[in-house]
Amino acid sequence: MTEQTGGRPSATPRTLAEELRARGDEALAALLRARPDLLNPVPGDLTQLATRIATRASSLRALERLDRFTLQVAEALAAAPDGCDSRAVRALLTGTPGVPPHRHADPVDAKAVAAALPGALALLRDRALLWGPDSALRLVRTVREILTPTAARPGPTGLGPTLAEATTGMSPGRLQELLADAGLPATHDPVSAVAALSGLLTTREQADALLAKAPEAALGVLDRLTWGPPTGTVPDANRPVRAHDARSPVEWLLARGLLLPSGPRTVVLPREAALHLRAGRSHRTVEPAPPPVEPARVHDPEAVDAAAAGQSFTAVRTVEDLLDLWSLTPPPVLRAGGLGVRDLRRTAAALDVPEPIAAFWLELAYGAGLLAADGEVEEAFAPTPAYDGWLQRSPAERWALLARTWLAATRVPGLVGSRDAKGRTLAALGPDLDRTLAPGTRRAVLDELAALPPGSSAPAAALLPALRWRRPWRGGPATGEGRDLRDALTDWTLTEAELLGVTGRGALATAARALLSDADADPAPLLAPLLPQPLDQVILQPDLTAIAPGPLHTPLAQALALAAEIESKGGATVYRFTPESVRRALDAGRTAADLHEFLARHSRTPVPQPLSYLIDDVARRHGRLRVGAASAYLRCDDDALLAELLADRRSDRLRLRRLAPTVLAAQAAPDAVLTQLRAMGYAPAAESAEGDIVIARPDARRSPPRSAPAPVPDGPPAPGDPLLEAAVRAIRAGDRASTAARRETVAGPAAATAATSGSTRLPRTAAAETLAALQTAVLLGERIWIGYVNAEGSASQRIVAPVKVEGGFVTAYDHLRDELRTFALHRITGVADLAEDG
């Protein structure tokens, strides 16, 4: 982008638009990058941009993104007269040298303030919250209104209104009484009276002399109001009190204008009096730099990486276990969206974690696009096809996806179980869990940890002061616990980072540092060497268990989980083979020979005889009974087995009856028949309408393809460089069109009429004169000013460079829209030459 300026600003800009006009293209682009809400839509010119800057919503958004010291500088500017210089701002922050405040205040590092002040002023100016030279600084009007303290809204400074504001509406006679009781000569008008009272309070010697006469109790009242809030409650505050009639400390102060009535029962300390008592300081505590974060402990960085890598592997396996579980038994989606409390509790029990931790893993899988609702009539949650692709990647690559998802996610699992503003409980995977503050807070917490020496950990209590300094206005609404959302997010971030392996022992891991330093960086190569190597063998034991002494390859782990029950987890995983688990593998299409071969291939020891017998016994009985649809029927070549079923009282609920020697009919659905027969100890198999065994693959339950949920943007997205360049070019072109000087080319009747009426909206010339001027502009390659009325009757004025005039149309480059356009000749109201080609 070429650095250039538009327009011809005066040496000292008189408006914000003039200052913007004096900025270069790079500075304008930086402003639009920092405040992207100004681009929606692209302003037509710099005057329109200045107007949009001054809107309340845009100003509040910009103020929310300032650090505490920059805000304190802006607040000091709001407490000072408009057009003050930078020395006055510094004096408000540091106080009068050598004069202690009347009431205790925290010490100020004047050198640190002086060093940080130019940067804060530059930031306010870059964000277009402040304009004007250092000798005449001016806050944008809306920003001043937001930050100006009043009696009803004292703000962070604790200052009240000025004496002039507090005496608005006060009678001239009462003002003269205040002058007399304060020991000042009478004046001729109220304006002079207010000026005299203000001068008394802003002249240190005179104010000290007045306060020296104050009773001790009156000074105590001032002590309570000095640092805010500046208001107090008294009975009959509006009653005029003279010095000789004062009977109380408050009346003594009211008689001399040190307190002023602000309502029937309230009084306020004028800003001038408060600043005198504060020794000229606008803030009780000034923080030119963030408070330092003290690490709680410093660990060996290698030990931190090892601990984080172990937890990273556990995180990947936990997500696998969760999604494999939901492949088998997908939980239903609540009518209002989300997961039911019972299903969350059941999932937490299966994962052997507390419910809040289970909610975290669910939200993480959902945010990564590995889990979604299947969209069926009876909607349920199930893994997505992307889960199968994720399983084919290395553990380090799988972790990288989870870590990136967590860092950018706006969904907050910590809110699960709390209540919203309407008293409704927030469910896991449900709506209303998005908080735009979450990604920024997570990154800020990790940035603070990254700034500490490697291996250093810090608790939330140590991090919060620095986080609050960086964005004091971004605390967020209170949570169900009554805390600011930012405070709660800080706690949750540290917990979740440890669960995910972003941190180890509370310190930031090396792989996570790579993610923070560059969004496109791949942390997998840094993490992979630290992860345990997966095994492809287990130890089979005679007690029908299998021991995995370490992590298994995913296909092996899935196959074992299908054929055996997971009995315990930890450093080693114990699987137990049962008749039910073996039957589950047979239902999924495995044969006895498949299972024997699988176990022999992956066992370090010979397959124990009891396990071989178990597989053969279950396989021998599996499928002897066939269940199909009647409501259901049972088919078996062994009529004695069917007779046994009919005689068993446990089958009464199925209401069985014999249709043929080898067929029974049931008055229950096939699924119910299968379940009941398995509960009775049989091993039935489902049968299709063609008589073939139905192979159930519960581990293959998937939702249709689903995209990962996009994080909710925190305001307009940051614009890219091409958009910024085009926006700046369009704003410059529009500004040239709106500010270019012009003169009438022909003093014809139309022009005379326009001059007589005082209208300068549209140039107006006769049709022949318009055509001649346009043709001349084509020949000379000049720009020209035109008035144009479109087909909808909307009038506009434009600067164009005509290229061709023919067939009743003018082809010209429109500098307002920065494009080549065609204009109907009969819709051009007139033309005017530019006073200067620039």
N, C-alpha and C positions, 0 to 999 in steps of 0.2 A: 504494500500500500504506500503510495507516494505521500510524503509529508508536505502538506500545503495548508494554507489558510484560505478562508472564503470571506468576501466582503472587505470593507475597509474600516475596521473599528477605530474608535478614538483611543488616545493614549490611556485614558481611564474609562473603563466601560461603565455605562450608566444603568444597564440592565443585565440580567443573567443571559438573555439572548445575545447581547453584544459580546459578552465574555465568551460564550460558546462559539460565536462567529470568529473570534480571534484564535481559537484553538486549532491545532493542526489535525490532520486526518487521524493520525495515530492516537492522539489524545481523545478524540471523539469516539474512536473505536473502543478504546479502553473504558470509557464511560458506559457505552452500550453493552460491553461485555460484563461489566460489574453490575449493571442494572438492566437485565434483559427484558424486564416488563415494559421498558420504554419503547421496545421495538414492535409491540403488538397493538395496532399495525404500525408500519414504518411511518414516522412523522413526515408531513409534507415539507416542512422547512424547519429552521432552527427556532423560530418563534413558537411554533407548535411543539417542538421538543422541550423548550423551556416551560411552556404551560403544563405539559405532561409531567415534567420533573416536579413541579410544585403541587401536584395532586396529593391529597392526604394519604391515600393507599400506597402510592409509590414512595413517598417520603418515609412512612412507617417501615416499609419493607427494607429500605436502605439503612435506616437507623438500627434495625434489628441485627444487621450484619456488622456493626461496629464493635470494637473492643471497649473496655471500660474507660480507659484514659481518653480515647477519642471522643467518647460520649461525654465525659466530664468537660473536655474542651468545648464541645458544642453547648453543653448546659451553661458553662461560664459565659459564652457568647450570648446566650439567650438572656442571662441575667444582666448583661452589660448593655449600654445604649447601642443602638444600631449604628454601624460605621465606626466602631472603636478600632484601635490599632492592636497589634499583637502584644505590645508591652502591657496594655491594660488586661488582656486575657491572662498573661503570665502572672500579673499581680493578683488577679482574682484566685488563681490556683495556689500561689505561694504565700499570699498575705503581705502586709506591710512590713518591710524589714525592720527588725528590732522591736516590734510591737507585739507582745503576747496577746492571744485571744482572751476575752473576758471570761470565757468558760473553756474547760479542758478540750483540747483537740489533739488529734494524732500529729506527730511531727511530720514535716514535709521536707523531702530532699529537693531543695531548690535547684541544684545542679542537674539532677535527673529530670526534673520537670523542664528545665530550659533545654536540655538535650532532646527530649522527646516531643516538645511542642511543635517544632517545624514539621516533623513527620505527620503529626496528627492534623495540623492545618492543611498540609498537602493532600492527605487522604480525604478530608472533608471537601476540599476544592475539586479533587479528581472525581469524586462521586457527585459533584454538582449540588452539594448540600450547603456550600459556602462559596461566595464569589467576592470579587473585589481585591485590591492590593492589600498588602500587610498593613498599610497605613489607614485603610478604611474597609474593615472586614464586615461583610453582611451575610447573615444567614438567610437562606431561602425563606420567604414569608411563612409558608406552611410549617417548616421545621421550627421556626421561632415560636409559632403558636403552639406546637406540640410540646416544646421544651420549656416555654415560659411558665414559671411558677405563679400560682394564684392562691387566694385564700382557700378556695375549695379544693385546689389540687396543687399542694406545695411542691411536689416532685422530689427528685433525689437530693436536690440541694437543701431542701427544708426552708427555702426563702419564701416570703410572702410577697404581696404586690408592692409596687413602689408607693411612695407617699402620695404622689399625684393620682395614682389609680385608686388608692384607698380613700381619698377625700373626694372622689367624684360624687357630686350631688350634695355635698356639705354646704350649708349656707355661708354667705360671705361674713355674716356676723360671728358665726362660730369660728371661722378661720382667724378672724381678728382676735378673738378671745384666746385661741391657742398661741398666737404670736405674743400677746401680752404676758401670758403665764409662763412662756418659755424665755421671757426676758428680751424679746426682739421688738424693734419699733414697728408701728402700724404701717400698712401699705394702702395703696389706693384701689387695688383690684384683687380678686381671688387668685389670679395667675401669679401675681407678684407675691402674694401671701404664701402660696404653695412653694414657690421658688425659694423664699426666705427660710421656710421650715426645712426644706431639703438641704439648703446650704448649711444650716445649723448642724444637721446630722452627718453631713459629709465633710465638715471641717473638724478635724480631730481635736484641736484645742477647745473649740466651743462645745463639742459634744462631751468631752471629758469634764469640762467645767459644769455642765448641766447634770451629768451623772454623779458628780462628786457631792451634789446636794441631795441626792436621792436617799430615802431611808433604806436601811439594810433589807427590810422585807420587800421593798420594791425591786431592789437588785436581784433578790431571790426569784421574783416573778420573771424578770428578764432572763435569768439563768435557765429557767425551764423552757423558754421559748426560743432561745438564741439559735440552737441547731435544729429546730423544728420538732414537731409541727409548729408553725408560727401562730396558731390560733388557740384561744382559750374561751371558756364559757363563764359568763358572769350575768347576774340578773340586771335587767334594764340597762343594757350596754349603750343604747342610743341617748340616754339622758345626759345633757350637757353638764359638765363638771368644771367648776372654776378652782384654781389653786387654793384659794382661801377657804373653800368649802370641802376640800378632799379629806375624807375620814379613813381611807384604806389605801394600801399600796397600789391597788389597781386604779383607784380614783386619782392618786398622785400622778401616775403615768398617763392616764387619759387626759388630765388637765393640761399636760405639756406636749401632747402629740406623740409621745413615745409608744403609746398604744392607741389604736383607732378602732371605732366600732365598725364591724363588718356585717352586722345583723342585729336583730332585736336582743339576742342573748349571747352574741359572740364578739370578741375583740381580736385584732390581728396586730402583729408586730411588723411595722413597715420595713421594707427591704433595706432602706438606708440605715435604719437603726441596727438591724441584724448584722449588716456588713461591718458597721463600726464595732460592735461587740465581738465580732469574729476576727478583728484585726484585718479586715478586707478580704477574707477568704470566702469563696463560694461553696467549698466542700469541707466537711469535717475531716475526711480522709481522702487523700489524693494518691492514686496508684499509677505512676507513669510506666510501670512494668508489671508483668504477671508475677504473682507470688511464686517462689521456687517450690518445686515438688521434691520432697525429701523421700528417698527410697526407704522402704521398710527393711528390706534385706537385699544383699548382693550375693548371688549364687555364681557358681562356675558356669560360664556360657555353654560349655559342652554338655554339662549336666542338664541345663535348661533345654537345649536342643534335643537331647535324648528323651527327656520326660515329655516334651511336646510331641515328638515323633511317635512315642508309644500311645499317647492319647489320640493322635491323628489316626492311627491305625484302628484304634477302638471306635472312633467316630465313624469311620467308613464301614466297619463291621456292624455297628449298631444300626446304621441306616439300611444295610443289607438285611439284617434280621427283621427289622420293622417291615420292610416292603415284602419280604418273603412271607411273613406272617399274614399280611393283608392280601397277598396273592391267594392264600388258602381261604381266608375268612374275611372278605371285604366288608367293612362296617357300613351301615346305611348313612345317608346324608340326612340331616334334620330338615324338616320342612322350611325352617327359617335359614337354613344353610349352616354348615359346620358339623362338628362331630359331637355326639351325645356324651354326657358325663360318664355313663356306664361304659361306653366303648373306650373312652380315654382311660378309665380306671383299669379296664381289662388289658389294654395295650401296655400300660405302665407295669402291670403285674407280669405280663409276658416278657417284657424287657428287663424286669427287675430294677426299675428306677422309680423315683417319685413322679407323681403326675405332672408337675411343672417341667421336669426334665423331658418326659415323654412328649409334652406339647412342643418343646423346643425342637426335638428331632422330627416331629411331624411337620412343623412349619418349615424347617430347613429342607426336607425332601420335597415339600410342596413348592417352595420358592425356587428350587433347582429344576423344576419341571419333571421330577421323577414320580410324582403322585398327583392324582386329579380325580374328580368325580367322573364316573363313566357315562353319565347322560342317559342311562336307561330309564324306563318307567319307574321301576323301584331303584332309584339312584343310590349308588354306593361308591365309596372311595376305593381305588385300585391303582396299582403301579401303571405308569404309562409305557408305551413302547420305548421311550428314551431310556428307561431303566435298563433294558436289555443291552443297549449300546453302552451305557455307563459301566455295566458289569464287565464288558470286554476290555476296558482300559486298565492301566496299572493302578495300584492303590494310591500312589502319589498323585496321579492325574485325577483320580476320583476325588481325592481330598481337595485338590486345587479348585474344582468346580464348587464344592460345598463351601469352601472358604470365601471365594469370590461372591457367591450368592449371599452368604451371611453379611458380608461387609456392605453390600449395596441394598439389602432388603429394607423395605419400609414396614413390613409386618413385624409386630412386637409380640413374641410368645409370652413374655412376662405378664401381659394383660389378660391372658386366659384365666377365666374364673372370676375376674373383677366385674364390676357393673358399669354400664355406660350412663350417660346423663339421664336417660329415661328409666333407669333401674333394671335394665335387662342384662342378664349374664352374658359375657362374651365367651363364645365357644371356640375351641381350637379349630382351625381351618375354616372358620366362619368369617362373615363380613365384619367390618368396623375394627379390624386389628391394625390397619395401616396408620402409621404416624410419620409424617415427613421429617420430623426431628431425628429419627432413629439413625439413618446412615451417617449424618454429620456428627452425631454424638459418638457413635462407635469409632469413627475415624479419629476424632479429637482425642478420645481416651487412648487409642493405640499410638497416636502421635506423641502424646505425653510420655508414654512408656518408652517409645523409640528414642526420645530425647535424653533419657537417663543412660548412665553407663551400661554396657551390655551385661545381662544377667541380673539387672535390678528389678525388683518388684515394688509396687506401691498400692496401698488399699484405696478404696473409693474416697475415703475422707481426706486423703492427701492429694488426690487429683481434683476434687471438686472446686477448691478455691481458684485454681488456674483455669478450669473450664468456665467457671462463672465470669472470670475476668475477660476471657476471649469473646464471649457472647452474652453479656449480662441481660439482654432483653429476650433471649431465646430459651427461657426456662421451661416453656410449655405449660399446658394446663395441669392441674393437680390430678394425681392418680387416685385410685380407690383408697390408698393408704394415706392420702392427704399430702404426699410429697410432690414436689415439682417433677414433671415427667423427665427432665434432664437428670435429676438426682437418681431417680429410679433406673433410668436407662444406663447410667454409669455403673450401678451395681450389677445390673443384668449383663452388661457388656463384659465385665470382668469374669463373671460366672460362665457365660457362654464361650468366651475366648478360651478358657481353660478346658471346657468340655470338648471343644472342637480341635484343640491342639494348636491354636494360634499363639497361646502362651504356654509355658511350662514352669511350674512352681511360681506362677504369678508374673514371670518376666517374659518379654517378647521374644519369640523364637526367630531364628535367622530366616527361615522360609517366609514367615509373616512379614518381616522387614522388607523382603523383596516385593511382596504384594503392595505394601504401602508406598514404596519409593516409585513404583511404575505400575500403572494399571494394566499394562500389556505384558508385564514380566511373568515368566513361567516359574513358579516356585517348585515344580515337581522335581527338576534335577537336584535341587538343594535338599529336598526331603527324602528322595528315594534311597540314598545310601544309608539313611538312619532307620529305615523301616525294617521290621523282621522279614526274613525271606519265607514265603509260604511253602508249606510241605505238601507232598503228594502221597503220603502214607500215614496210616494210623496203626495203633496196637490193639488187636482184637484179643479179648480175654474170655475165659470159659464161663464167666458169670453173665454172658450176653451183653457185655459192654464193649465199647470201643473208645480208646483214649487218643485224642489228638494232642500231642505234646507241644504244639504251637499252632500258629495260624495256618489254615489249609487253603489251597487253591480254591477259587470260588466254585467251579464245577463240582469238585469233590465235596466241598462243604454242603452244597445244595443237594447232591445225591444222598449224602449221609442223613441230612435233615429230613429227607423224604422217607428213607427206610428205617430211621431210628428216631427216638425222642431225645432231645437235648436235656441231660439230667443236671449238668452244672457247667458253669463257665468260669474263666479265670485264666491263669497262666496255661492251663491245659483244659480242653473241653472234653466232657464225658458224654458219650452217646449211649443210650440203652435200646436194644432191640426188643420189641414186644410183638405179640401176634397182631395187634392193631396197626403197628407201624409197618410191619412186613406186608399186611394186607393193603395198606395205603400205597405202597410201592407197586403191588400187583395191580391195584385199581388204576394206577397211572400208566399201565402198559408194560411194566417190566415183567419178565418171566423169572421162574426160579433159576434157570440157567444163567440169565443175565445177572441176577444177584450173586450167585456163586462166583461167576467170573469177575465181577466188579470187586468183591471182597478179596478174592485171591490176588488180584492185581495191585490193590492198594494196602494190603496188610503186610507189616514187617514180619509177622509170625504166621504159621499155618492157621487156617481158619479153624476155630474150635469146633469140635463135634457137636456140642449142644446147639450152636448157632446154625450149623448145617441142617440138623434135625428140625429146628424151628422153621426154617425157610421151607423145607420139603413138606412138612406137615401142613403149614398154612396154604401152600400152593396146591396140595392134594385136595383140600376142601374148597379152595377158591373157585367159584364159578360153577359148582355142581348145581346150585340153585340159580335160576335165571329169572329176573324180574323185568317185566315189560309193562305196557300201558293197557289197562282194561277199563276201569280206573287203574288197576294193575293186575298182572297175572304172575304166577310162579310156575316155572317149568323145570322139571327134573326127570332124568331117566331112571332114577331110583324111586319107585313108588313107595317103598318102605319109609324113605325120608319124608315124603309128603304126608304119609299117614302119621308119622311122628309129629309133624308140625300141627296137623289138625287136632291131635290129642293134647298138645301142649296148651295149658290155660293162658299162658302169657301171650298167645297169638289171638286171643279173643277179640282184642281191640281192632284187629285187621279184618275181622268178619270174613274168614276164608271159607271157601266151598270148592269141592272137587268138580271140575268140568270134564276131566278125562283121567285115565290112570296116571298120566305124567304131568297134568296141568291143574293148578289151583287158581281160582279167581279171588281177588281181594277188593274190598270196598274202601281202599285208601290209595293215596297217590304213590307212585313208584318210590319217590324219595323217602316217604314215611315208611314204606314197607322195608326198604333197604336198611334204614336206621333201626327199626324195631328188630329185624332178624339179626343184625349185627350185635344188638344189645342182648339177644338171646344166646349168643355164642356161635352163630353160623357165619359163613363167609360167602354171602350171595354176590352175584355180579349183575350189573345192569345189562339189559338186552335191547337192541334197536328194533324198529319195526320189521327189519329184514331178518331178524334172528341172530345178528352178530353181536358180540360182546361190545358194549360201549366203554371205550377207554376214557376214564375221567382223568383230566390233567388239571387238578386244582392249582398246581404251581404255575400254570400258564395264564391265570386270570389277568387281563390287561384292560385298561381303559382305551378308548379310541385315542389317536394322536392328539396331544394337547400341548399348547405353548406354555412356557413358564410364565407365571403372572409378572407383569411389569411393575417395578416399584412406582409408587405414586410420586410424581415430581413435586418438588418443593418450589412451586412457582414456575414461571416459564423456563424452558430448557436453555442452557447456555448456547448462544449462537456460535456457529463456526466462522472461520476466517472468511470464506467466500461470501456468506450472508452479511457479515459486518462490512466488508468492502463494498458490496452492492448497496447496503443501507446508507453508508456514509456518502457514497456517490449520489444517491437519489436525494438525500437531505440537502447536500450542497447544491444540486441542480435546482431543487425547489426553492432554496433560499435565494439563489441568484435571480430566479424568476420573480420572487415576491419583493425583493429589495432593489432591483435594478431601476435606476432613474430613467425617465422617458419623456419625450416631448412630442407634441402633435406635428405631423408632417405637413398637413395642408390646413390652411385656415379657412376651410369651407364652411357652409351653413351648419353641417352636422357638428363640426368641431366648435363652432361658435355657440351652438345651443348647449353643448356639454360644458363649455367654459362658463356660460351664463348661469347654468343651474348649479355649478360647483361640483358636478359629478366627476369623479376620477375612477370609477369602478371599471369601465370598459372603454377602450379607444373606439371612437366612432368617426368614420369617414364614408364618403359616398362610394358606391360600388366600383365606379370607374377608377377612382383614386386608389381604392384598396387593391384592385387588380394591378394597377401600374406600380404601386409600391412593392407588391410581392414579386413582380417580374424583375424589377430593379434589384431586389435583394438576391434573387437567383443569380443574376448576371455578376453581381459584385461579391457574392459569397458572404453576405452580411446576415447578422441576426436581427430579428425584428419583433416587436411587441404586437400581439393580436388579441382582440376580444372574440370569444367564441361561445355560441349557444348550441348545445347538443340537441339530439332528437327529443329528449325528455324535457327540454326547456330550461336546463340548468346552465347558468352563465358562468364562465371562467375566463381568466386572463393568463396568457402563456407567453413565454419567450421561445421562438422557433427559429430554425435556420432553414428557409425554403430551399428545396432541391429541384422541384419541378412544378410547373403550373400548366395544367391542360385538362380539357374535358370537364370543366366546372369543379375540379378538385385541386388541392394543393398538397403535394407530398413534402413533408418537412420533418426535421429532427426536433422533437419536443424536449426541451431542456428540463421541463417540470417532471415529466415521466421518464426521462432518460431513454427514449426510444424513438424510432422512426415511425411516423403516423401519417394518415391521410385525412385532410380536413375538407369538408364540403365548402366551396367558395361562398355559397349564398348564406352560410351560417356564420361567417366572419363579420362581426359588427364594425370593425375598423382596424386600422393599424397605427402604430406609433414607432418612431425610431428610438433606439436606446440612446440615452444621453452620452454614454461612454461604453465602448465595447469591452467589458470586463465583467 
